[in-house]
Amino acid sequence: MAASRLPESAQTGPHPHLGGVVRRHLESPWRQPLRGFSEAAFAQAERALAPGRPVVLDAGCGNAISTTSLAERFPDCEVLGIDRSAARLGRIPPLPENAHVVRAELGDFWRLAHRAGWRLERQYLLYPNPWPKPAQLRRRWHAHPVWPHLLALGGVLELRTNFALYAEEFALALEIAGHLPDVQVLSLTPEQALSPFEAKYARSGHDLYCVRACLG
Ligand SMILES: C[S@@+](CC[C@H](N)C(=O)[O-])C[C@H]1O[C@@H](n2cnc3c(N)ncnc32)[C@H](O)[C@@H]1O
């Protein structure tokens, strides 16, 4: 199997506009209208979850291998995988009873969950698309207008990435929002991997970064 390549970026450090962009998003609400199909997806998620149990969100779950592993790791929680890709969700394995998968656009889903007053136990962002070009800054979740909504959902937030700059910026954006990030370099074998992308990157010998923060 061919080795994966690390994201290449013209950035040599955190984006010079990162602080300004994050602060602006924290100060001014995102006004883009919510889409009808997102409201339907959110209603589907609300119906799927057993009431009264803590919820773990696997945001951008791909083919839900990680959703299954997280459901086994946290048997007292409901684990919800969200992804927008029909192709990836078409390949999900049989799910344990406490795991659920819904096709949705995360930018809308996080806002709907915030509006509905959700509080999460844990949130995982496993290997989000890196958007490495400097002009793509606002597509990275920590510089996206949805960032304050994601943070408001609370719980323990964990990002994993093979893109060092993403981890560094994510930690800075957490600090700007008043949270104390814990940044680790993970040394994993593919057998220990939590998700397919983690396995692929571990097999390719990449450094893997984990940024964790307790959002309360
Ligand atoms: C690089 S893959 C990682 C998949 C999985 N977490 C893993 O580690 O194997 C990123 C995933 O995020 C999903 N994704 C990207 N942007 C999204 C969005 N705005 N809403 C929902 N899913 C999104 C993609 O469809 C893709 O499955």
Ligand as a Chemical Component Dictionary entry (heavy atoms), coordinates in Angstrom:
data_LIG
# 
_chem_comp.id                   LIG 
_chem_comp.type                 NON-POLYMER 
_chem_comp.pdbx_formal_charge   0 
_chem_comp.three_letter_code    LIG 
# 
loop_
_chem_comp_atom.comp_id 
_chem_comp_atom.atom_id 
_chem_comp_atom.alt_atom_id 
_chem_comp_atom.type_symbol 
_chem_comp_atom.charge 
_chem_comp_atom.model_Cartn_x 
_chem_comp_atom.model_Cartn_y 
_chem_comp_atom.model_Cartn_z 
_chem_comp_atom.pdbx_ordinal 
LIG C1  C1  C 0  -10.019 12.865 6.366  1  
LIG S1  S1  S 1  -11.583 12.129 6.643  2  
LIG C2  C2  C 0  -11.404 11.417 8.274  3  
LIG C3  C3  C 0  -12.425 10.351 8.521  4  
LIG C4  C4  C 0  -12.333 9.668  9.899  5  
LIG N1  N1  N 0  -12.568 10.609 10.977 6  
LIG C5  C5  C 0  -11.006 8.988  10.100 7  
LIG O1  O1  O 0  -10.212 9.475  10.926 8  
LIG O2  O2  O -1 -10.764 7.957  9.468  9  
LIG C6  C6  C 0  -12.575 13.566 6.979  10 
LIG C7  C7  C 0  -14.069 13.244 7.028  11 
LIG O3  O3  O 0  -14.771 14.421 7.384  12 
LIG C8  C8  C 0  -15.952 14.501 6.574  13 
LIG N2  N2  N 0  -16.314 15.920 6.479  14 
LIG C9  C9  C 0  -15.538 16.933 6.014  15 
LIG N3  N3  N 0  -16.207 18.094 6.073  16 
LIG C10 C10 C 0  -17.432 17.811 6.589  17 
LIG C11 C11 C 0  -18.583 18.601 6.874  18 
LIG N4  N4  N 0  -18.594 19.916 6.653  19 
LIG N5  N5  N 0  -19.667 17.991 7.395  20 
LIG C12 C12 C 0  -19.666 16.645 7.626  21 
LIG N6  N6  N 0  -18.608 15.846 7.359  22 
LIG C13 C13 C 0  -17.508 16.428 6.846  23 
LIG C14 C14 C 0  -15.545 13.885 5.250  24 
LIG O4  O4  O 0  -16.675 13.412 4.517  25 
LIG C15 C15 C 0  -14.635 12.755 5.707  26 
LIG O5  O5  O 0  -15.324 11.548 5.904  27 
# 
loop_
_chem_comp_bond.comp_id 
_chem_comp_bond.atom_id_1 
_chem_comp_bond.atom_id_2 
_chem_comp_bond.value_order 
_chem_comp_bond.pdbx_ordinal 
LIG C1  S1  SING 1  
LIG S1  C2  SING 2  
LIG S1  C6  SING 3  
LIG C2  C3  SING 4  
LIG C3  C4  SING 5  
LIG C4  N1  SING 6  
LIG C4  C5  SING 7  
LIG C5  O1  DOUB 8  
LIG C5  O2  SING 9  
LIG C6  C7  SING 10 
LIG C7  O3  SING 11 
LIG C7  C15 SING 12 
LIG O3  C8  SING 13 
LIG C8  N2  SING 14 
LIG C8  C14 SING 15 
LIG N2  C9  SING 16 
LIG N2  C13 SING 17 
LIG C9  N3  DOUB 18 
LIG N3  C10 SING 19 
LIG C10 C11 SING 20 
LIG C10 C13 DOUB 21 
LIG C11 N4  SING 22 
LIG C11 N5  DOUB 23 
LIG N5  C12 SING 24 
LIG C12 N6  DOUB 25 
LIG N6  C13 SING 26 
LIG C14 O4  SING 27 
LIG C14 C15 SING 28 
LIG C15 O5  SING 29 
# 
